[in-house]
Amino acid sequence: MARRPTIKDIARRAGVSESAVSFALNDRPGVSRDTRARIRRVAEELGWQANSAARALSGERSGAVGLVLARPAQTLGVESFFLQLVSGVQEVLSAARTALLFQVVEDVDAECAVYRRWWAERRVDGVLVVDPRTGDPRPALLAELGLPAVTIGEPGPPDGPPMASGPRAGTAAPPVSSVRADDAGAMAQVVEHLHGLGHRRIIHIAGLPGLAHTVRRMESLRAEAERRGLGADHVRSVVTDYSDAEGAAATRRVLAEPQPPTALVYDNDVMAVAGSAVAAELGIPVPHRLSIVAWDDSALCRVTHPRLTALVRDTAGFGRLAAEELLSVLAGGPTGVRESERPRLEPRESTAPAPAHTDS
């Protein structure tokens, strides 16, 4: 594990006494202006934070775990998935008297900066990492810092290794576990349901393209289409930012095509409801001319008319599983990969046989 810098390290690098470092970093008199500036510059270079030394000397754990969300802020206010996920995490942590340090940032670079700061300040004992991505920089950073982590939504194949990246030479790899959701299997269920109803033109209104689970869903859609002999021009994915606005805009575009889809699969409930509203506005009846499926069931899916066919899963249970795994690792347990229950498709009134006389 990478060693956190101490007052002694700063004193040695700056060529001053430890007491001078203490005076400078605590804004106490006793050092000159130039010496104070040099000490603070060295402290910044070493990544030292004001409360890290005292906590390091005490040898105590922080009693907290961290969760950072790097998502557009406007999408978090309307999407229920993360609220349910955090509720499950919090349920387990509260019972263990462990705090959850939660932060929302704009992008992955900002998320990595939060991890560095938390590590330097010894704010958390471990972290829950969400939204694994293609070309993800976070595994290597967590390995370098030696910060225990559990990834939620493992990016690798079902039989592949957990998220990990080799640490720098001379450091030990941190405990890393993961919990997985079978997004590929869930998409296969959706395609099987729609294909069985006679749909041959299916468009997936997907989420953010860089997320590993988005990629898995898109790849599964293509694979299922190829297996059934359906062309890529009739079965494909369109990416969005998960918002209702982009979901509605994408729906308008695909329904205006010369050969519009007979079925739409949305990556969240909010976009599905927005898409259903667009269809109503355009005079396209659901499900008689257009079938709609939502990923992740919610109250929105159940109160919309017609009620939306949706993938049902225990999202809070997914959060509980992740929190339990992280607490187990922090207690010295072995790392591993844990599988969540596969989502099940709940057919409702928004899906029906494909309209007759459509071109395949």
C-alpha positions as CSV (number, residue, x, y, z in Angstrom):
1,M,0.0,0.0,0.0
2,A,1.3,3.5,-0.9
3,R,2.4,5.3,2.3
4,R,0.7,8.5,3.2
5,P,3.0,11.5,3.7
6,T,3.7,12.7,7.2
7,I,5.0,15.9,8.9
8,K,8.4,14.2,9.1
9,D,8.4,13.7,5.3
10,I,7.6,17.3,4.7
11,A,10.2,18.5,7.2
12,R,12.9,16.4,5.5
13,R,12.0,17.6,2.0
14,A,11.8,21.2,3.0
15,G,14.9,21.1,5.2
16,V,13.2,22.4,8.3
17,S,12.2,21.0,11.7
18,E,9.0,19.1,12.3
19,S,7.8,21.9,14.7
20,A,8.3,24.4,11.9
21,V,6.1,22.3,9.6
22,S,3.4,22.1,12.3
23,F,3.5,25.9,12.8
24,A,3.3,26.5,9.1
25,L,0.5,24.1,8.3
26,N,-1.6,25.2,11.3
27,D,-1.1,29.0,10.6
28,R,0.7,29.5,13.8
29,P,3.5,32.1,14.3
30,G,7.1,31.0,14.6
31,V,8.2,30.7,10.9
32,S,9.0,33.3,8.3
33,R,6.8,34.0,5.4
34,D,9.2,32.4,2.9
35,T,9.6,29.3,5.0
36,R,5.9,29.0,5.5
37,A,5.4,29.2,1.7
38,R,8.1,26.6,1.0
39,I,6.6,24.2,3.6
40,R,3.1,24.5,2.1
41,R,4.5,24.0,-1.4
42,V,6.3,20.8,-0.4
43,A,3.1,19.6,1.5
44,E,1.1,20.1,-1.7
45,E,3.7,18.3,-3.8
46,L,3.6,15.3,-1.4
47,G,-0.2,15.2,-1.4
48,W,-0.5,15.9,2.4
49,Q,-3.8,17.0,3.8
50,A,-4.4,18.8,7.1
51,N,-5.9,16.0,9.0
52,S,-4.1,13.0,7.6
53,A,-1.2,13.0,10.0
54,A,-3.3,12.9,13.2
55,R,-5.4,10.1,11.9
56,A,-2.4,8.1,10.7
57,L,-0.8,8.4,14.1
58,S,-4.0,7.1,15.8
59,G,-4.1,4.1,13.5
60,E,-7.9,4.2,13.6
61,R,-10.2,3.5,10.7
62,S,-12.4,6.4,9.6
63,G,-15.6,4.4,10.0
64,A,-16.9,5.6,6.6
65,V,-17.0,4.4,3.0
66,G,-17.3,6.5,-0.1
67,L,-19.5,6.7,-3.1
68,V,-18.9,9.1,-6.0
69,L,-21.3,9.5,-8.9
70,A,-19.9,11.0,-12.1
71,R,-23.2,11.6,-14.0
72,P,-24.8,14.7,-15.4
73,A,-26.6,16.3,-12.5
74,Q,-29.8,16.8,-14.4
75,T,-30.2,13.1,-14.9
76,L,-29.9,12.2,-11.3
77,G,-32.9,14.2,-10.2
78,V,-35.3,12.2,-12.2
79,E,-33.8,8.7,-12.3
80,S,-34.9,6.4,-9.5
81,F,-32.2,3.8,-10.0
82,F,-29.5,5.6,-7.9
83,L,-31.9,6.5,-5.1
84,Q,-32.9,2.8,-4.7
85,L,-29.2,1.7,-5.0
86,V,-28.1,4.2,-2.3
87,S,-31.0,3.2,0.0
88,G,-29.8,-0.4,-0.2
89,V,-26.2,0.6,0.5
90,Q,-27.3,2.8,3.4
91,E,-29.4,0.1,5.0
92,V,-26.4,-2.2,5.4
93,L,-24.0,0.6,6.4
94,S,-26.4,1.9,9.1
95,A,-26.7,-1.5,10.7
96,A,-22.9,-1.7,10.8
97,R,-22.6,1.9,12.2
98,T,-20.6,2.9,9.1
99,A,-21.1,6.3,7.5
100,L,-21.6,6.8,3.8
101,L,-19.7,9.7,2.3
102,F,-21.5,10.6,-0.9
103,Q,-20.5,13.1,-3.7
104,V,-21.7,13.9,-7.2
105,V,-19.2,15.2,-9.7
106,E,-19.3,16.1,-13.4
107,D,-16.9,13.5,-14.9
108,V,-14.4,10.7,-14.1
109,D,-11.4,13.0,-13.8
110,A,-13.2,14.8,-11.0
111,E,-14.1,11.5,-9.5
112,C,-10.4,10.4,-9.5
113,A,-9.5,13.7,-7.8
114,V,-12.0,13.0,-5.0
115,Y,-10.4,9.5,-4.5
116,R,-7.0,11.1,-4.1
117,R,-8.3,13.7,-1.7
118,W,-10.2,11.1,0.4
119,W,-7.1,8.9,0.5
120,A,-4.8,11.7,1.6
121,E,-7.2,12.9,4.2
122,R,-8.0,9.3,5.3
123,R,-11.7,10.2,5.0
124,V,-12.8,6.7,4.0
125,D,-11.8,3.1,4.6
126,G,-13.0,2.0,1.1
127,V,-15.1,3.0,-1.8
128,L,-18.0,1.7,-3.9
129,V,-17.3,2.3,-7.6
130,V,-20.3,2.6,-9.9
131,D,-20.6,2.9,-13.7
132,P,-17.6,0.9,-14.9
133,R,-16.4,2.3,-18.2
134,T,-14.5,1.4,-21.3
135,G,-10.9,2.5,-20.8
136,D,-11.6,3.1,-17.1
137,P,-8.8,5.0,-15.3
138,R,-10.1,4.2,-11.8
139,P,-8.8,0.7,-11.3
140,A,-5.2,1.7,-11.7
141,L,-5.7,4.7,-9.4
142,L,-7.3,2.7,-6.7
143,A,-4.5,0.1,-7.0
144,E,-1.9,2.8,-6.7
145,L,-3.5,4.3,-3.6
146,G,-4.2,0.9,-2.0
147,L,-7.8,1.9,-1.4
148,P,-10.2,-1.1,-1.0
149,A,-13.0,-1.0,-3.5
150,V,-16.1,-2.9,-4.7
151,T,-17.2,-2.2,-8.2
152,I,-21.0,-2.2,-8.9
153,G,-21.7,-3.5,-12.4
154,E,-18.6,-5.5,-13.3
155,P,-17.3,-4.4,-16.7
156,G,-15.7,-7.8,-17.7
157,P,-17.4,-10.8,-19.2
158,P,-19.4,-13.1,-16.9
159,D,-16.5,-15.6,-16.6
160,G,-13.7,-13.0,-16.6
161,P,-11.6,-11.6,-13.8
162,P,-12.9,-8.8,-11.5
163,M,-12.0,-5.2,-12.2
164,A,-8.3,-4.9,-11.4
165,S,-5.2,-3.2,-12.7
166,G,-1.6,-3.8,-11.7
167,P,-0.3,-1.5,-9.0
168,R,2.9,0.4,-9.3
169,A,6.1,-1.6,-8.6
170,G,6.7,-2.0,-4.9
171,T,3.0,-1.7,-3.9
172,A,0.5,-4.4,-3.1
173,A,-2.8,-4.7,-4.9
174,P,-5.7,-3.6,-2.8
175,P,-8.7,-5.8,-1.9
176,V,-11.0,-5.5,-5.0
177,S,-14.3,-7.2,-5.3
178,S,-17.3,-6.7,-7.6
179,V,-21.0,-7.3,-7.9
180,R,-22.4,-8.0,-11.3
181,A,-25.8,-7.6,-13.1
182,D,-26.5,-9.7,-16.1
183,D,-27.4,-7.0,-18.5
184,A,-26.7,-9.2,-21.5
185,G,-29.1,-11.9,-20.3
186,A,-31.7,-9.2,-19.5
187,M,-31.5,-7.8,-23.0
188,A,-31.8,-11.3,-24.4
189,Q,-35.1,-11.7,-22.5
190,V,-36.4,-8.4,-24.0
191,V,-35.5,-9.4,-27.6
192,E,-37.0,-12.9,-27.1
193,H,-40.3,-11.3,-25.9
194,L,-40.5,-8.8,-28.7
195,H,-39.4,-11.2,-31.4
196,G,-42.1,-13.7,-30.2
197,L,-44.7,-11.0,-30.7
198,G,-43.6,-10.7,-34.3
199,H,-41.5,-7.5,-34.0
200,R,-38.6,-7.3,-36.5
201,R,-37.8,-3.6,-36.3
202,I,-36.5,-2.9,-32.8
203,I,-34.6,0.1,-31.7
204,H,-32.8,0.4,-28.3
205,I,-32.8,4.0,-26.9
206,A,-29.6,3.5,-24.9
207,G,-27.8,5.5,-22.2
208,L,-24.3,6.9,-22.1
209,P,-22.1,5.2,-24.6
210,G,-19.0,5.0,-22.5
211,L,-20.5,3.0,-19.7
212,A,-19.7,-0.7,-19.6
213,H,-23.3,-1.8,-19.0
214,T,-24.5,0.3,-22.0
215,V,-21.9,-1.5,-24.2
216,R,-23.1,-4.9,-22.9
217,R,-26.7,-4.2,-23.7
218,M,-25.9,-2.9,-27.2
219,E,-23.7,-6.0,-27.9
220,S,-26.4,-8.3,-26.6
221,L,-29.0,-6.7,-28.8
222,R,-26.8,-7.1,-31.9
223,A,-26.0,-10.7,-31.0
224,E,-29.6,-11.6,-30.5
225,A,-30.6,-9.9,-33.7
226,E,-27.9,-11.7,-35.7
227,R,-29.0,-15.0,-34.1
228,R,-32.5,-14.5,-35.4
229,G,-31.4,-13.2,-38.8
230,L,-32.5,-9.6,-38.3
231,G,-30.5,-6.9,-40.1
232,A,-28.6,-4.2,-38.4
233,D,-30.6,-1.6,-40.2
234,H,-33.8,-2.8,-38.5
235,V,-32.3,-3.6,-35.0
236,R,-29.9,-1.1,-33.5
237,S,-29.1,1.2,-30.6
238,V,-29.2,5.0,-30.3
239,V,-27.3,6.5,-27.5
240,T,-28.5,9.3,-25.2
241,D,-27.6,10.9,-21.8
242,Y,-30.5,9.1,-20.0
243,S,-32.5,12.2,-19.7
244,D,-36.2,12.5,-20.6
245,A,-35.3,15.3,-23.1
246,E,-32.9,13.2,-25.0
247,G,-35.1,10.2,-24.8
248,A,-38.0,12.1,-26.3
249,A,-35.7,13.6,-29.0
250,A,-34.4,10.2,-30.0
251,T,-37.9,8.8,-30.1
252,R,-39.0,11.6,-32.5
253,R,-36.1,10.9,-34.8
254,V,-36.6,7.1,-35.1
255,L,-40.4,7.3,-35.5
256,A,-39.9,9.8,-38.3
257,E,-37.8,7.3,-40.3
258,P,-39.2,5.8,-43.6
259,Q,-39.4,2.4,-41.9
260,P,-40.0,3.3,-38.2
261,P,-39.6,0.7,-35.5
262,T,-42.5,-1.3,-34.2
263,A,-40.8,-1.7,-30.8
264,L,-38.6,0.6,-28.6
265,V,-36.5,-0.5,-25.7
266,Y,-35.4,2.3,-23.3
267,D,-32.5,2.1,-20.9
268,N,-34.4,3.7,-18.1
269,D,-38.0,4.3,-16.9
270,V,-37.8,8.1,-17.4
271,M,-36.9,7.9,-21.1
272,A,-39.6,5.2,-21.6
273,V,-42.3,7.4,-20.2
274,A,-41.1,10.4,-22.3
275,G,-41.1,8.2,-25.4
276,S,-44.6,7.0,-24.7
277,A,-45.7,10.7,-24.4
278,V,-44.1,11.4,-27.8
279,A,-45.9,8.5,-29.4
280,A,-49.2,9.8,-28.1
281,E,-48.5,13.3,-29.4
282,L,-47.7,11.9,-32.8
283,G,-50.9,9.8,-32.8
284,I,-49.1,6.5,-32.7
285,P,-51.1,4.2,-30.4
286,V,-49.2,2.1,-27.9
287,P,-49.2,-0.9,-28.1
288,H,-51.2,-1.4,-31.3
289,R,-48.6,0.3,-33.6
290,L,-45.7,0.7,-31.2
291,S,-44.6,-1.5,-28.3
292,I,-42.5,-0.1,-25.5
293,V,-40.2,-1.7,-22.9
294,A,-38.5,0.1,-20.0
295,W,-35.3,-1.0,-18.3
296,D,-35.7,-1.0,-14.5
297,D,-39.3,-1.0,-13.3
298,S,-40.6,1.9,-11.2
299,A,-43.8,3.5,-10.1
300,L,-43.6,5.6,-13.3
301,C,-44.0,2.4,-15.3
302,R,-46.9,1.2,-13.3
303,V,-49.0,4.5,-13.3
304,T,-48.4,5.4,-17.0
305,H,-51.2,4.6,-19.4
306,P,-50.8,2.1,-20.8
307,R,-48.7,0.5,-18.0
308,L,-45.2,-0.2,-19.3
309,T,-43.6,-3.6,-19.8
310,A,-40.4,-3.4,-17.8
311,L,-37.4,-5.3,-16.5
312,V,-37.9,-5.8,-12.7
313,R,-35.0,-6.2,-10.4
314,D,-34.2,-5.6,-6.8
315,T,-32.1,-2.4,-7.1
316,A,-32.0,-1.8,-3.4
317,G,-30.8,-5.5,-3.0
318,F,-28.1,-4.7,-5.5
319,G,-26.9,-1.9,-3.2
320,R,-27.1,-4.1,-0.1
321,L,-25.0,-6.8,-1.8
322,A,-22.3,-4.3,-2.7
323,A,-22.2,-2.8,0.8
324,E,-22.0,-6.2,2.4
325,E,-19.1,-7.2,0.1
326,L,-17.2,-4.1,0.9
327,L,-17.7,-4.5,4.7
328,S,-16.6,-8.1,4.4
329,V,-13.4,-7.1,2.6
330,L,-12.7,-4.4,5.2
331,A,-13.1,-7.0,7.9
332,G,-10.4,-9.1,6.3
333,G,-12.6,-11.4,4.2
334,P,-11.6,-12.7,0.8
335,T,-12.3,-10.8,-2.4
336,G,-14.5,-12.1,-5.1
337,V,-17.2,-11.6,-7.7
338,R,-20.9,-11.7,-6.5
339,E,-23.7,-12.1,-8.9
340,S,-27.0,-10.2,-8.4
341,E,-30.3,-11.8,-9.3
342,R,-31.0,-11.6,-13.0
343,P,-33.8,-9.0,-13.9
344,R,-37.1,-10.6,-15.0
345,L,-39.3,-9.1,-17.7
346,E,-42.8,-8.1,-16.5
347,P,-45.1,-7.9,-19.6
348,R,-47.8,-5.3,-19.3
349,E,-50.1,-3.3,-21.6
350,S,-47.3,-1.5,-23.5
351,T,-46.3,-4.5,-25.6
352,A,-48.4,-6.5,-28.0
353,P,-48.1,-8.3,-31.3
354,A,-46.5,-6.3,-34.1
355,P,-48.9,-4.5,-36.4
356,A,-49.8,-6.5,-39.5
357,H,-48.4,-5.7,-42.9
358,T,-45.2,-4.3,-41.7
359,D,-42.0,-4.7,-43.8
360,S,-39.5,-7.1,-42.1
